[in-house]
Amino acid sequence: MFVKAFRGEILVLPSRTIALLFCAFLFFIPLSVGSFTLFVLTFANTFVIFAVSWDLLSGYTGQVDFGHAAFFGVAAYTAALLNLHLGLSPLFTIPIGAAVAVPVGLLIGVPCLRLRGPYLALATLAFPIILSGILFIEKPFCIVCWTGGEFGLRLSPLSSSRVYNYYLSLMLMLGASFVMWKITDSKIGIILHAIREDEIAARTCGINTTFYKLVAFSISGFFAGIAGGFYAHLLRVANYNMLSVFMSFQPIIWTVFGGITTIYGAIGGTYLLYSIPELLHLERVKYLIIAGVTVGIMLFMPEGIFNWIRDKIEKECPRCKKRNIATRVLCRVCDAELD
């Protein structure tokens, strides 16, 4: 039964087979690479969670967020404060930091509910900038005493073993990505799609769009918080760079490059645009290369590189909308003729 389901659901499509092989490849990587490569890929796994959480909010719901670093940075500082002052283990500080990022998501979502398009993007962009300014307040609240100002906060590492850190980040990335994919593939995902396509029509159909947009902000904030807390422990420091505008734009670039509103596009885009320049030691020119590649993808593959590849190897059935391998003549589900 399992073998039949496996062949019928996974091996029937090239994209799913490639995804399975890629996951298997990630599990066996520590057997054949050095310490530096493992270190880079551990950060890549963390940034994948960050990028997929942005795709869930902006890609699927249409709530364009230019301030996603607010969730990331709040969770990082929360994890650092709990670890530094209460001595809590990273296994506790990371989920607590993510939980704190949820009300931050609500705090951002509530005043932005009536905004759309560039107005929404600019409003969300303001929040990490505001939080960055708060980090440097000295009088009368002396926030610097708590946040460390420009020097940030030091905290304990996850582990002294890079192999352990890698596998922990990998399992966390796979679990978080799967959960977010299941959310988008559920009734909630359909409603989020409806809000993105036409919010007025969705509201006319009786959907409480305000509630679901707040849900999207909260879920996205939680997973971005997971990434932020994990990143802080990997880096062993929480500082203002985690709230920077650049940090907010990184998941956008990775997701648009890979393919927005796909989940796997955010995953693949992050691995390509983050890992490869780091592994090739292109520190001085990597941003120039990334900018050039991203502009090229937007011009010639506006749906993202992985969507472009999928469309070359698969076809969508015009009747049931199920995907089939490109060589098929009839749909594997409803036997409709494929174009």
Secondary structure as GFF3:
##gff-version 3
##sequence-region A 1 339
A	DSSP	alpha_helix	2	9	.	.	.	ID=ss1
A	DSSP	alpha_helix	14	28	.	.	.	ID=ss2
A	DSSP	three_ten_helix	29	31	.	.	.	ID=ss3
A	DSSP	alpha_helix	35	54	.	.	.	ID=ss4
A	DSSP	pi_helix	55	60	.	.	.	ID=ss5
A	DSSP	alpha_helix	69	85	.	.	.	ID=ss6
A	DSSP	alpha_helix	90	109	.	.	.	ID=ss7
A	DSSP	alpha_helix	117	134	.	.	.	ID=ss8
A	DSSP	alpha_helix	144	147	.	.	.	ID=ss9
A	DSSP	three_ten_helix	149	151	.	.	.	ID=ss10
A	DSSP	beta_strand	153	154	.	.	.	ID=ss11
A	DSSP	alpha_helix	162	184	.	.	.	ID=ss12
A	DSSP	alpha_helix	187	197	.	.	.	ID=ss13
A	DSSP	alpha_helix	199	204	.	.	.	ID=ss14
A	DSSP	alpha_helix	209	235	.	.	.	ID=ss15
A	DSSP	beta_strand	237	238	.	.	.	ID=ss16
A	DSSP	three_ten_helix	240	243	.	.	.	ID=ss17
A	DSSP	alpha_helix	245	258	.	.	.	ID=ss18
A	DSSP	alpha_helix	264	270	.	.	.	ID=ss19
A	DSSP	pi_helix	271	275	.	.	.	ID=ss20
A	DSSP	alpha_helix	276	279	.	.	.	ID=ss21
A	DSSP	alpha_helix	286	300	.	.	.	ID=ss22
A	DSSP	alpha_helix	305	313	.	.	.	ID=ss23
A	DSSP	beta_strand	314	316	.	.	.	ID=ss24
A	DSSP	beta_strand	323	325	.	.	.	ID=ss25
###
